[in-house]
Amino acid sequence: MPQMSPYNWSIYFTLIVLFLVLMVIMNYFSNIQNIEKKNNFELNKPKSTNWKW
């Protein structure tokens, strides 16, 4: 059983690293989509910013 703890630690470590890499990749793609949406929304900016308070 003592040999199981390093094995489990390595599994958890790799899972955490993979999760962080996935988060970075998802943030990268979401930033690209946000830039594309901003370019598309620039045409509709006057409508979206014209708030009626």
C-alpha positions, 0 to 999 in steps of 0.5 A: 500500500505505500506504493499507491500514494505516489501513484495516486498523487501523480494521477491527481497532479496530472488531472489538475495540470490537464484541467488547467491546460483545458481552462487556458485553452477554453479562455483562449478560444472564448477570447477569440470569439469575444473579439469576433463578436465585438467586431460584429457588434461595433455596427450595432453599438449605437442601438445597444448603448442607447439606454432609456433610463 
